[in-house]
């Protein structure tokens, strides 16, 4: 089930990268066409042309400069989007995967948060995180043993993975603590999701969890957010 979700997510990333490439290619084609027309106009002018013709050409320069600046901005946006999607793909690698649960490990979480903060600082986008902890997990280990405790962590990880969106990132923070990073999510939406998740686990597993939610704000760092 985990592998199927990874395939869906990888497909979503590939689709998003394809969309970015198509948009950039269309913009470049339009820009190239306008530059070709302008170059042709310049080639027809000569020193003997009337001043009115040169003024008209200057106005065309303004018309070309504006989309040129817009294209430069679009290319910068595309670069950031590609970097974020590349970070999403990197979460599939072994060095970013927790060996017990198959979720992201601390390194994968750090990379994800770094990418989200970069997008927030550049484009003023919002994202939220949920940190959850299994209630009284030490008692489970003491009563049932660590092998049973490991199975509980694996079962919970699968349920978390089923509940989140394809754009969300789930990581094992340590022990029985987990973090869910939710891009493009305000605090209210994150709280609704966290409560729904808490209720589903309480009814679907023989355990309960506690969840804390925070939304990244200007001036925050990874440490202050967590």
N, C-alpha and C positions, 0 to 999 in steps of 0.2 A: 504493500500500500504506500509505503514511503517512497519507493522508487517510482511508482505511478505519479505521485504528486511532484516529484523532482522533474519528471519528464514534462508534465503540464507546465511547470514553472519555467523550465528551460525553453519550451515552445513559446511561452508568453514573452520571455526576454528576447528571443529571436524575432518574434513578430514586431516587438517594439523597436528593435534595432533596424529592422527592415523599413518600418514606417519613417523613422528618422532619415534613413538614407534616401527614401523616395522624396520626402519633402525637400531635402537639401538639393537633390538632383534637379527637381522641378524649378527651384529658385535659381540655381546656377544656369539652367537653360534659358529662363526668362531674362536673366541679367546678361547673359552672353548675347542674346538676340538684340537687346537694346544697345549694347556696346557696338555691335556690328553695324546697326543702323546709324549710330552716331559717327562711327569711323567713316562710313560711306558719305555722310553729309560733309565731314571735314575734307574728304578727298575731292569733293566737287567745288570747294571754295578756293578762291585765289586772292591775291593782293588787291585786285581791282574790284572786288565785290563791294557793294554798298554797305554802309555802316549798319543799316537795318538788318542785313543778313547776319552780320556778326553778333548783333544783339540777340537775335533769335537763337543763334548757336549757343550763346551764353545761358539763355534760359533753358535750353536743352541740357546743358551741363548740370544745372541745378536739379533737373528732373532725373538725371542719371545718378547724381551724388546721393540723393535721398535713398533710393533702393540699395545703393552700394553699402551705405551705413547700416541699413536694415539687414542686409545679407550678412554683414560682418557680425551683427548681434545674433542672428539666427545660427550662424556657425558656432559662436561661443556657447549658445544654449545647447546646440546639438552635441558639442564636445562634453558638456557637463552631463547630459542625459546618457551619452555613451559610457562615460566613466561610471555613472551610477549603475547602469545595466551590467557593465563588466564586473562591478563589485558583486552584483547579484549572482552572476555566473560563478564567481570565485568561491561563493559559499558552498559549492558542491565539492570542492577539493578536500582531500583527506586532512590536510594541515588545519583546516577550518571546521572540522567535524568532530563532535564528541563521540568517542568510540563506543560508549555504552548505549546512548540514546539515538545516535544518528542525526541529532540536531546540530546547529552551529555551536562551536565552543567559544571561549572568551576571545580568541583571536578573530573569529568570524564576526562576533558581536562588535568588537572594536572597529573593524573595517566598515561594518554597516552603519554604526553611529557616526563615524567620521564622514562617510558619504552623505548622510542625512544632514549633518551640521553644515557641510559645504553647500548643499542645495539651499538650506534655510538662509544662510548668510548671504548668498548671492541673489536669490530670487524671492526671499521673504516667504517661503513656503513653511507650512507647519507639519510637525509630526509628533507623535506621542509614544510613550512606552508603558507597558504594564509589567510589573515585577510580581511574581507569585511564588508562594512557598507552601509546601505540604504541611498541614497542621499535625503536630505531634509525631513527626516522622521518626524521631529517635525511638519512640515507643514501639513503632512497627518493626524496626530493626532488632530491638532488644527482644521482642516477643516472638517474631517469626524468623529472624535470621537475615543476614545481609543478602543472600541469594534471592530471597523473597522480596527484600527491599529493592534490589536491582530490577526485578520484574515489575514492581509497582512503578518505578521511574520510567521504564520502557513503555508500559501501558499508558501512563499519563502523557508521555511524549507523543505517542501516536494520536491520542485524543486532541492534544493541543494542535498538532499538525493538521488534523481534520477540520478544526474550528476556524482557523485563520484564513485570510484571503491569500491569493497567490503572491500579492505584492508585500505581504507581511513577512517578517523574519523572526523565527523562534530560536532561542539560544538557551543552552544550559549554562547558567551563571556560576553554579557551584553547588555540590551536594544536592539538596532537593529544591534549589532555587532556580527559577526559569525567568527569562525576559522575552517579551514580545515587542518588536519594533513595528510601529504602524505608520507608514508614510501617508502624507496628505490626510491626517486625521486630527481633528480638534479634540479638546479635552472631553467635551460632552459625549462625543461618539465613542471615545476610548472607554469612558466610564460605562456606557451602555453595553459595549462589548464585554468588558471585564465582568460585569454582573451576570450577563448571559452565560459566560464561560464558567463562572463560579457555580451557578445553578446547575448547569449541565453536568459538571464533574461530580457535584454532590449527589445527583440522581443516577449517574452512569457508572460510578466507581465506589468502592468501599472506603472512601476517604473524603476529606474536605480540604479546601485550599483557602488561603487569604491572599488578597490581591491589592497592590498599591498601583496607582496610575499617576502619571505626570505628563505634561505637555511641554515641549521645549520652548523656551522663551529667549528673547534677545539677551545676550550676555551669559547664557548658560554654557557650560562645558559638559563633556561626557560625565565627569565626576559629579558635578553639581546636579545634573539631571537624575542620575541614578541615586 
